[in-house]
C-alpha cells in the first residue's frame, strides 16, 4: 500500500510574476509551458518538475528555494 505523507510544494510564483508585472501567459511563454500550468501552479494545485522549477527560478534570477518550499506532512498511514 502506497503511503500518503501529505507532503507538498508551496511556491511564490505569483509574487515573483506580479513584481515583474507579467501576465501568466507571458511567464508561460518565457519558461515553455501553458498558461494553464502557471495558473494551477500559482494556486498550489500543481508541483512542477525539477527542471521546470529551476527554469522558473533561473528566469527570475533567484535561487530555486526562494520560490519553491518543501512542506513536510505527516504519514497518514501510521497506526
DSSP file (Angstrom, degrees, kcal/mol; ACC not computed):
  #  RESIDUE AA STRUCTURE BP1 BP2  ACC     N-H-->O    O-->H-N    N-H-->O    O-->H-N    TCO  KAPPA ALPHA  PHI   PSI    X-CA   Y-CA   Z-CA
    1    1 A X              0   0    0      0, 0.0     2,-0.3     0, 0.0     0, 0.0   0.000 360.0 360.0 360.0 130.2    0.0    0.0    0.0
    2    2 A X        -     0   0    0      1,-0.1     2,-0.3     2,-0.0     0, 0.0  -0.529 360.0-129.4 -74.3 131.5    1.4    3.4   -1.0
    3    3 A X        -     0   0    0     -2,-0.3     2,-0.7     1,-0.0    -1,-0.1  -0.598   8.2-148.2 -82.6 141.6    1.9    5.8    1.9
    4    4 A X        +     0   0    0     -2,-0.3    72,-2.2     1,-0.1    73,-0.2  -0.921  16.9 178.3-107.7 105.1    0.5    9.3    1.7
    5    5 A X        -     0   0    0     -2,-0.7    69,-0.4    70,-0.2    -1,-0.1   0.619  38.4-128.5 -83.2 -13.2    2.8   11.5    3.7
    6    6 A X        +     0   0    0     67,-0.2    69,-0.1     1,-0.2    -2,-0.1   0.680  51.7 157.8  74.8  15.9    0.9   14.7    2.9
    7    7 A X        +     0   0    0     66,-0.1     2,-0.3    65,-0.1    65,-0.2  -0.350  14.8 178.5 -71.2 154.4    4.0   16.5    1.7
    8    8 A X  E     -A   71   0A   0     63,-2.3    63,-3.3    -2,-0.0     2,-0.5  -0.965  30.0-125.4-150.1 167.6    3.6   19.4   -0.6
    9    9 A X  E     -A   70   0A   0     -2,-0.3     2,-0.3    61,-0.2    61,-0.2  -0.977  24.7-164.7-117.5 116.5    5.5   22.1   -2.5
   10   10 A X  E     -A   69   0A   0     59,-2.8    59,-2.9    -2,-0.5     2,-0.3  -0.681  13.1-166.0 -93.8 154.5    4.4   25.7   -1.8
   11   11 A X  E     -A   68   0A   0     -2,-0.3    57,-0.2    57,-0.2     3,-0.1  -0.945  33.5-149.9-143.1 164.4    5.5   28.4   -4.2
   12   12 A X     >  +     0   0    0     55,-1.6     4,-2.2    -2,-0.3     5,-0.2  -0.158  57.0 124.7-120.7  34.4    5.8   32.1   -4.7
   13   13 A X  H  > S+     0   0    0     54,-0.2     4,-2.7     1,-0.2     5,-0.2   0.925  73.9  52.4 -61.0 -45.1    5.4   32.1   -8.4
   14   14 A X  H  > S+     0   0    0      1,-0.2     4,-2.8     2,-0.2     5,-0.2   0.933 109.1  49.3 -57.3 -48.4    2.5   34.6   -8.2
   15   15 A X  H  > S+     0   0    0      1,-0.2     4,-2.1     2,-0.2    -1,-0.2   0.918 113.7  45.3 -59.3 -45.9    4.5   37.1   -6.1
   16   16 A X  H  X S+     0   0    0     -4,-2.2     4,-1.2     1,-0.2    -1,-0.2   0.887 113.7  49.9 -66.4 -38.6    7.5   37.0   -8.4
   17   17 A X  H  <>S+     0   0    0     -4,-2.7     5,-2.0    -5,-0.2     4,-0.3   0.922 111.1  48.0 -66.6 -43.9    5.4   37.3  -11.5
   18   18 A X  H ><5S+     0   0    0     -4,-2.8     3,-1.4     1,-0.2    -2,-0.2   0.890 106.6  56.8 -65.9 -39.3    3.4   40.3  -10.2
   19   19 A X  H 3<5S+     0   0    0     -4,-2.1    -1,-0.2     1,-0.3    -2,-0.2   0.837 109.8  46.3 -60.1 -31.4    6.6   42.1   -9.1
   20   20 A X  T 3<5S-     0   0    0     -4,-1.2    -1,-0.3    -3,-0.3    -2,-0.2   0.474 111.5-126.2 -86.2  -3.5    7.7   41.8  -12.7
   21   21 A X  T < 5 +     0   0    0     -3,-1.4     2,-0.3    -4,-0.3    -3,-0.2   0.926  58.6 149.1  56.0  48.4    4.3   43.0  -13.9
   22   22 A X      < -     0   0    0     -5,-2.0    -1,-0.2     3,-0.0     2,-0.2  -0.804  45.2-126.5-110.8 151.2    3.9   39.9  -16.1
   23   23 A X     >  -     0   0    0     -2,-0.3     4,-2.1     1,-0.1     5,-0.2  -0.487  30.2-110.2 -84.5 165.6    0.8   38.1  -17.2
   24   24 A X  H  > S+     0   0    0      1,-0.2     4,-2.7     2,-0.2     5,-0.2   0.893 121.0  54.3 -61.3 -38.8    0.5   34.3  -16.7
   25   25 A X  H  > S+     0   0    0      2,-0.2     4,-2.5     1,-0.2    -1,-0.2   0.913 106.4  50.3 -62.9 -43.5    0.7   34.0  -20.5
   26   26 A X  H  > S+     0   0    0      2,-0.2     4,-1.9     1,-0.2    -1,-0.2   0.915 113.4  45.3 -62.4 -43.8    4.0   35.9  -20.7
   27   27 A X  H  X S+     0   0    0     -4,-2.1     4,-1.9     2,-0.2    -2,-0.2   0.926 111.5  53.3 -65.3 -43.7    5.6   33.8  -17.9
   28   28 A X  H  X>S+     0   0    0     -4,-2.7     5,-2.4     1,-0.2     4,-1.1   0.923 110.7  46.3 -57.2 -46.0    4.3   30.6  -19.5
   29   29 A X  H  <5S+     0   0    0     -4,-2.5     3,-0.2     1,-0.2    -1,-0.2   0.871 110.0  54.8 -64.8 -36.6    5.9   31.5  -22.8
   30   30 A X  H  <5S+     0   0    0     -4,-1.9    -1,-0.2     1,-0.2    -2,-0.2   0.824 117.9  33.6 -67.8 -31.4    9.1   32.5  -21.2
   31   31 A X  H  <5S-     0   0    0     -4,-1.9    -1,-0.2    -3,-0.2    -2,-0.2   0.401 114.3-109.7-108.5   2.0    9.5   29.2  -19.4
   32   32 A X  T  <5S+     0   0    0     -4,-1.1     2,-0.2     1,-0.3    -3,-0.2   0.834  77.3 105.8  81.1  34.3    8.0   26.9  -22.1
   33   33 A X  S   <S-     0   0    0     -5,-2.4    -1,-0.3    -6,-0.2     2,-0.1  -0.773  71.1 -85.8-131.3-180.0    4.7   25.8  -20.6
   34   34 A X     >  -     0   0    0     -2,-0.2     4,-1.5     1,-0.1     3,-0.2  -0.464  32.4-116.8 -84.9 160.7    1.0   26.6  -21.0
   35   35 A X  H  > S+     0   0    0      1,-0.2     4,-2.5     2,-0.2     5,-0.1   0.873 117.3  59.6 -59.9 -37.3   -0.8   29.5  -19.2
   36   36 A X  H  > S+     0   0    0      1,-0.2     4,-2.6     2,-0.2     5,-0.3   0.870 100.3  55.0 -60.7 -37.9   -2.9   26.8  -17.5
   37   37 A X  H  > S+     0   0    0     -3,-0.2     4,-2.0     2,-0.2    -1,-0.2   0.927 109.9  45.7 -61.9 -44.7    0.2   25.3  -16.0
   38   38 A X  H  X S+     0   0    0     -4,-1.5     4,-2.6     2,-0.2    -2,-0.2   0.918 111.8  53.9 -63.5 -42.7    1.2   28.7  -14.4
   39   39 A X  H  X S+     0   0    0     -4,-2.5     4,-1.2     1,-0.2    -2,-0.2   0.945 112.8  40.4 -56.9 -52.8   -2.4   29.1  -13.2
   40   40 A X  H  <>S+     0   0    0     -4,-2.6     5,-2.9     1,-0.2     6,-0.6   0.828 113.6  55.1 -70.4 -30.4   -2.6   25.8  -11.4
   41   41 A X  H ><5S+     0   0    0     -4,-2.0     3,-1.7    -5,-0.3     5,-0.2   0.922 106.2  50.9 -65.7 -43.6    0.9   26.2  -10.0
   42   42 A X  H 3<5S+     0   0    0     -4,-2.6    -1,-0.2     1,-0.3    -2,-0.2   0.790 108.2  52.8 -64.7 -27.2    0.1   29.6   -8.6
   43   43 A X  T 3<5S-     0   0    0     -4,-1.2    -1,-0.3    -5,-0.2    -2,-0.2   0.396 115.4-119.1 -84.8   2.0   -3.0   28.0   -6.9
   44   44 A X  T < 5S+     0   0    0     -3,-1.7    -3,-0.2     2,-0.2    -2,-0.1   0.814  84.0 118.5  59.4  33.5   -0.6   25.4   -5.4
   45   45 A X      < +     0   0    0     -5,-2.9     2,-0.3     1,-0.2    -4,-0.2   0.289  69.8  46.5-104.6   6.8   -2.6   22.6   -7.2
   46   46 A X        -     0   0    0     -6,-0.6     2,-0.6    -5,-0.2    -1,-0.2  -0.963  65.6-152.5-151.8 128.5    0.4   21.5   -9.3
   47   47 A X        -     0   0    0     -2,-0.3   -37,-0.0    -3,-0.1    -6,-0.0  -0.912  27.7-133.2-101.4 122.5    4.0   20.8   -8.3
   48   48 A X        -     0   0    0     -2,-0.6    -2,-0.0     1,-0.1    -1,-0.0  -0.234  23.1 -98.7 -71.7 161.0    6.4   21.4  -11.2
   49   49 A X     >  -     0   0    0      1,-0.1     4,-2.6     4,-0.0     5,-0.2  -0.281  39.2-105.9 -65.3 164.3    9.1   19.1  -12.3
   50   50 A X  H  > S+     0   0    0      1,-0.2     4,-2.6     2,-0.2     5,-0.2   0.899 122.0  54.2 -60.3 -40.1   12.6   19.9  -11.0
   51   51 A X  H  > S+     0   0    0      1,-0.2     4,-2.2     2,-0.2    -1,-0.2   0.934 110.9  44.3 -61.2 -46.3   13.6   21.1  -14.5
   52   52 A X  H  > S+     0   0    0      2,-0.2     4,-2.6     1,-0.2     5,-0.2   0.901 111.4  53.7 -66.6 -40.4   10.6   23.5  -14.6
   53   53 A X  H  X S+     0   0    0     -4,-2.6     4,-2.4     1,-0.2    -2,-0.2   0.930 112.5  44.0 -58.7 -45.5   11.2   24.7  -11.1
   54   54 A X  H  X S+     0   0    0     -4,-2.6     4,-2.7     2,-0.2    -1,-0.2   0.864 111.3  54.6 -68.3 -35.2   14.8   25.5  -11.9
   55   55 A X  H  X S+     0   0    0     -4,-2.2     4,-2.2    -5,-0.2    -2,-0.2   0.912 110.6  45.8 -63.5 -42.4   13.8   27.1  -15.2
   56   56 A X  H  X S+     0   0    0     -4,-2.6     4,-2.1     2,-0.2    -2,-0.2   0.929 113.5  48.4 -66.4 -45.8   11.4   29.4  -13.4
   57   57 A X  H  X>S+     0   0    0     -4,-2.4     5,-2.4    -5,-0.2     4,-0.6   0.911 112.1  49.8 -60.7 -42.1   14.0   30.3  -10.7
   58   58 A X  H ><5S+     0   0    0     -4,-2.7     3,-0.8     3,-0.2    -1,-0.2   0.900 107.5  54.5 -63.1 -40.9   16.5   31.0  -13.4
   59   59 A X  H 3<5S+     0   0    0     -4,-2.2    -1,-0.2     1,-0.3    -2,-0.2   0.910 113.4  41.2 -59.6 -42.7   14.1   33.2  -15.3
   60   60 A X  H 3<5S-     0   0    0     -4,-2.1    -1,-0.3     2,-0.1    -2,-0.2   0.481 111.2-124.9 -84.4  -2.2   13.5   35.3  -12.2
   61   61 A X  T <<5S+     0   0    0     -3,-0.8     2,-0.3    -4,-0.6    -3,-0.2   0.896  70.7 115.6  60.3  43.9   17.3   35.2  -11.4
   62   62 A X  S   <S-     0   0    0     -5,-2.4    -1,-0.2    -6,-0.1    -2,-0.1  -0.887  74.7 -86.0-133.5 165.3   16.8   33.8   -7.9
   63   63 A X    >>  -     0   0    0     -2,-0.3     3,-1.9     1,-0.1     4,-0.6  -0.449  38.8-119.2 -68.6 145.5   17.6   30.5   -6.1
   64   64 A X  H >> S+     0   0    0      1,-0.3     4,-2.8     2,-0.2     3,-1.1   0.825 114.4  60.8 -56.9 -32.3   15.0   27.8   -6.5
   65   65 A X  H 34 S+     0   0    0      1,-0.2    -1,-0.3     2,-0.2    -2,-0.0   0.665  93.2  65.0 -71.7 -15.5   14.5   27.8   -2.8
   66   66 A X  H <4 S+     0   0    0     -3,-1.9    -1,-0.2     1,-0.1    -2,-0.2   0.712 117.2  25.7 -76.1 -19.9   13.4   31.5   -2.9
   67   67 A X  H << S+     0   0    0     -3,-1.1   -55,-1.6    -4,-0.6     2,-0.4   0.769 121.4  49.4-109.5 -40.5   10.4   30.4   -5.0
   68   68 A X  E  <  -A   11   0A   0     -4,-2.8     2,-0.4   -57,-0.2    -1,-0.2  -0.888  60.5-173.0-112.7 132.9    9.6   26.8   -4.0
   69   69 A X  E     -A   10   0A   0    -59,-2.9   -59,-2.8    -2,-0.4     2,-0.5  -0.986  19.9-135.8-127.4 128.0    9.4   25.5   -0.5
   70   70 A X  E     -A    9   0A   0     -2,-0.4     2,-0.6   -61,-0.2   -61,-0.2  -0.693  18.2-162.5 -80.0 127.5    9.0   21.8    0.6
   71   71 A X  E     -A    8   0A   0    -63,-3.3   -63,-2.3    -2,-0.5     2,-0.3  -0.944  12.0-142.0-115.8 111.3    6.4   21.4    3.3
   72   72 A X        -     0   0    0     -2,-0.6   -65,-0.1   -65,-0.2   -66,-0.1  -0.538  18.6-168.5 -76.9 130.8    6.7   18.1    5.1
   73   73 A X        -     0   0    0     -2,-0.3     2,-0.3     1,-0.1   -67,-0.2  -0.004  24.7 -97.4 -93.9-155.9    3.5   16.4    6.0
   74   74 A X        -     0   0    0    -69,-0.4     2,-0.7   -70,-0.1    -1,-0.1  -0.942  38.8 -93.5-128.0 153.7    2.9   13.5    8.3
   75   75 A X    >   -     0   0    0     -2,-0.3     3,-1.0     1,-0.2   -70,-0.2  -0.536  33.3-166.5 -68.5 110.8    2.5    9.8    7.5
   76   76 A X  T 3  S+     0   0    0    -72,-2.2    -1,-0.2    -2,-0.7   -71,-0.1   0.597  82.0  59.2 -75.0 -11.5   -1.3    9.4    7.3
   77   77 A X  T 3  S+     0   0    0    -73,-0.2    -1,-0.2     2,-0.0     2,-0.1   0.319  74.7 119.9-103.3   8.3   -1.0    5.6    7.4
   78   78 A X    <         0   0    0     -3,-1.0    -4,-0.0     1,-0.1     0, 0.0  -0.409 360.0 360.0 -71.8 151.1    0.8    5.2   10.7
   79   79 A X              0   0    0     -2,-0.1    -1,-0.1     0, 0.0    -3,-0.0   0.441 360.0 360.0 -88.3 360.0   -1.0    3.2   13.4
